[in-house]
Amino acid sequence: MKALDSIVLALLIVGGLNWLLVGLFEFDLVATLFGGQTSLLAKIVYIVVGLCALYSLKFFPLLTSKHRN
């Protein structure tokens, strides 16, 4: 599970950096690398990053349990 958690974290960081670029410079790196926002590869990257975000919801109980001890 630790390997999966590390992969998810890395992909979330990449996704967050992409959104930073979109917000600051209106530059979508994923779309640029994979042929536009509507290309199949770009859509796959967006879906995988979104699934990683959903997967990472499992970490919230870990945060709250540490504060109780």
Secondary structure, DSSP 8 states (H G I E B T S, - for coil): -HHHHHHHHHHHHHHHHHHHHHHHHS--HHHHHHTSTTSHHHHHHHHHHHHHHHHGGGGHHHHHHHHH-
